[in-house]
Amino acid sequence: MVVLIAPFIEVIKVRKTDKKIEKSLREALTEACETALERYEGFQWLTHFVSYDDFPASLSIVCVYDTNAHLAKTNNESMRALIKEKLASIGIKMKDCRQQVRFDTEEDCDNDNDGRWNERFR
């Protein structure tokens, strides 16, 4: 549910159930991130985007590596499996992991968006 307060400012009203899901989601993705930091050379961080009106289909996860060279060496399917496993452990089933888990690099963000992730994620 979206509530408009001023012409260009919107406030999203969050339901209690959405807050609980978000908390569990963050915890599971933090575990996946910590494992990935140990397992995948060049992996730096991950983030997620979601619209709870269409959850879990709207869940999108971006895994970020430092360079394109490191990303090219990564087993993307193994990384997706790790995330899928962590989410399944809290009862979240991803409909299409190949579409919902994407990969990017700090190198590309620096080159294309001068390091401004907020622009890149629009």
Beta strands, then each sheet from edge to edge (+ up, - down):
strand 1: 2-6
strand 2: 9-12
strand 3: 43-49
strand 4: 60-65
strand 5: 101-105
sheet 1: 1+ 2-
sheet 2: 3+ 4- 5-
end
